[in-house]
Structure formats: structure tokens, C-alpha cells
Amino acid sequence: MGPIVAAVVLGAIGWGLYKAATGGLSDAVFVIKVRSGTVTIKGSVGGKAHNDVIEFVGSMALPDGAKISGVPDGDRVRLRFAGDIADNLQQRMRNYFMN
């Protein structure tokens, strides 16, 4: 394997490891995480006050490690869920964030 090919392969591996370590969500407008009953927000949720979002998400009793990300999808923001979040709670969040 030539040095250029090796460099490209190592670069691709490094990029993949970086994406895996950051959760692959570096394109998210906002990320909401639940850890030990505490809700944190990174970024801003359009049209919603920071404290209102924290109160709403906190009231849902989501499991530890739950993560909700707002990812651009054209001119809209699509929600991406990680963790064991029940389907009915996912729908409640879609309704809340889209209003």
C-alpha cells in the first residue's frame, strides 16, 4: 500500500472515530440530554425558551441517557432520538417542538 493510500485510509478511520465519539450529531441545531434526572441543552430550540424546554422534557421522566437532537432537514428541523424513549413520548416531543 502506498503512502498516499495509507494516509487516506488513516484519515477516514480517524474521521469515523471522531463521528462515533461525538455521537455523529455535529450537524445538530440543538441536543437535549437527560443524565441523572438533569436535562441539559446544547444549542437553541427555535421559538422555545430554554427554561420551558427543560421543564417540558424534565416532566416526561425520560430514562437516563436519553438524547433528543434537532437536525436540519431542508427548511425544517427533524428530531432524532437516542436512548430508550417510548414512541408515545417521541410523538409528544414532536408535537411540542413543532408548535
N, C-alpha and C positions, 0 to 999 in steps of 0.2 A: 504494500500500500504506500503510495507516495505521500510526501509531507503535506501537500495541499488537501488531499482526500482525508488524511488523518485529522487535519485542523478542522475541516468541515464537519466530520463525524463528531469530534470532541465538542465543537460549538453547538451542534444540535443536541447532544446529550446534556450539555450544560444548560441550554435553554429549557429543555424538558424538565430537568431537575428544579430549575427556578420556578417554572409554572406550577409544578407539583407542590413545591414548598409554600408558594403564595396562594394556593388553592385554585389557581387558574382563573382568578377573578380580577385581574388587574384592570380589566376594561369596565368594571362596575362603577356606576354613578354613586351608589351607596352600598354599604354592607352593614347589616344588623346582626349582632352575635349575642347569644344567651350563654352566660357562664356563671355557674353557682347562683342562679336566680337574678343575676345582674344583666341588664340589657345595655349594650353599647352600640353606638352608631358611628361609622366612619363615612364621611361624605355628608351630603344633604339630600333629603327627600323633598322633591319639588311640591310646593303647595301645602306642606305639613310642618308644623312647629316641632322642633327637636323633642321637647318635653312631651308633647302629645303623642308622638310616635313611641317614645319609651314607655309611656303609660299604657298605650294600647297593646303593644307587644308584651309588656310585663303582665297584663291582665289575662293573657291567654295561657299562662302556665306551660310554656313550651319546654321541651326537655333540654337538659344541659348539653351544650354543644350545637344547638340549632343555629342555623345561619340562613339569613334571607338577603339576597343580593338583587339590586336593581340594575339590570344590564340593558344598555341601549339596543333597540331593535328598530332601526329606521327612525321615524319621528316619535316613537313610543319608548317606554321603558318596560321591559319584561322582567317579572320576578323569577328568580332562581332559588330553589330551596335545597338546603343540605341538612342532614340530620333526620331524626325520626319525627317528622311533622305530619300529623294526620291530614288526610285530604280535606276534611271539612274546615280545619284551621287554615290550610293553604288558601281555600276559597274565601274565607273571611278576610284574610290579609289582602287578597286581590281586590275584593270589594272596597276595603278601607283605602288602599293606596291609589285606586283608580278614581275615587270620588274627590 
